[in-house]
Amino acid sequence: ETGVTQTPRHLVMGMTNKKSLKCEQHLGHNAMYWYKQSAKKPLELMFVYNFKEQTENNSVPSRFSPECPNSSHLFLHLHTLQPEDSALYLCASSRARGRGNTEAFFGQGTRLTVV
Amino acid sequence: DQQVKQNSPSLSVQEGRISILNCDYTNSMFDYFLWYKKYPAEGPTFLISISSIKDKNEDGRFTVFLNKSAKHLSLHIVPSQPGDSAVYFCAASGAGGTSYGKLTFGQGTILTVHP
């Protein structure tokens, strides 16, 4: 298996539930990201991890909690979400800057619906 | 304030003709630009990129042009094929970021190629 893999592909959760999204990359990259795509809006960066350290939190509410145990895995823990958090959540990975030009590779995303 | 803009929400082209997708940006610190293609229910797929030190990059049927003075880039697809029908996103990185995956996206342009 290669590339960036996200699970689950679809998730429906209640506002009081706790769930986690998982992302795994087999590309040898050392930077990983969470993006959110809401209806009719551009993809928005949520979090950046470089070498397992969070380097950016783009003013994301605390009900979204990322975790990066190693350079290949990234999680997004969800709790007490709101219906407006329903969106497509995308994971991506890349090399860090200074290590050659490279693009970011995206997973297929998790379609989240909060009811 | 949107730093990357794709002002055409949609574009319709006849098969075999050229498709030209446009993108404008406002942040002069951006130094790396990318185009992604996205099908429904899938994550974005990298197409082509260009560094700010170049004004053109070509890969098969896809060519990206960068006009730094105008802060404008375009993607040319020639000849267009029905399989090219998808949403195309322009993205930019740099602006002090440490990772290539820290991208600012445009809103996307829906390209439809008619047989």
Interface residues (C-beta under 8 A of the other chain):
Chain A: V4 Q6 A31 M32 Y33 K41 P42 L43 E44 L45 V48 N50 T55 E56 L90 A92 S93 S94 R95 A96 R97 N101 T102 E103 A104 F105 F106 G107 Q108 G109 R111
Chain B: Q2 V4 Y32 L34 Y36 A41 E42 G43 P44 T45 F46 S49 S51 F89 A91 G97 T98 S99 Y100 G101 K102 L103 T104 F105 G106 Q107 G108
